[in-house]
């Protein structure tokens, strides 16, 4: 992936107490690109986002965002950096007691001194970009799941961030909404000139829109490459994950004694 990286993790290790989560992570997010981080549940994908956003600090290694060492920033520096980031949380995480308009306007009111007239124009512009200008007076409870995710996307790009992070943006969406959100991620990234990190389980939809993929397993990057390279990969873990195979390096059965032996032991106890 040519180009100067906006985000760079070098030999990053992280653990919760004595339980290792990430081991020797090396990855780069180039400017203007959409990069996916994929892997099974609990492999450390969301933890990686939290390290980039400064919510967590690595045990060792380096986390750079726009040339700044994130773990070394004080509170003021970290908040300044976060103002240049957008985040789409799982299932949207909209403020339930605020209207759609106020959800999108929230960052503008908190972090800028813009007049309300300009905020109104900007909010409607962001909602128009995701096709939902007509619901600006709705409450989140009045939205479908796909609409709520699109409103959350409008909120994530409210301040034209340089970096947008998506945590499972496709979870729980119907096929139409899933396709719409996928196209929006790609189009908005290109329109803003931003960089995007997509943490997801949805392989097929993600491979349509991303420029590069990192596969994580048990806290380590086990494969990386373009979407085409991942689809044609013969690496057992990647092949199983991409094509949704039931058995492989990730076994279908949880470790247990041999089934026949367990049955015979039960029969012998009965006898």
Secondary structure, 3 states (H helix, E strand, C coil): CCCCEEEEEEEEEEEECCEEEEEEEEEEEECCCEEEEECCCCCCHHHHHHHHCCCCCCCEEEEEECCEEHHHCCHHHHHHHHCCEEEEECCECCCCCCEHHHHHHHHHHHHCCCCHHHHHHHHHHHHHHCCCHHHCCCEHHHCCHHHHHHHHHHHHCCCCCCEEEEECCCCCCCHHHHHHHHHHHHHHHHHHCCEEEEEECCHHHHHHHCCEEEEEECCEEEEEECHHHHHCCCCHHHHHHHHCCCCCCCCCCCCCCCHHHHHHHHHHHHC
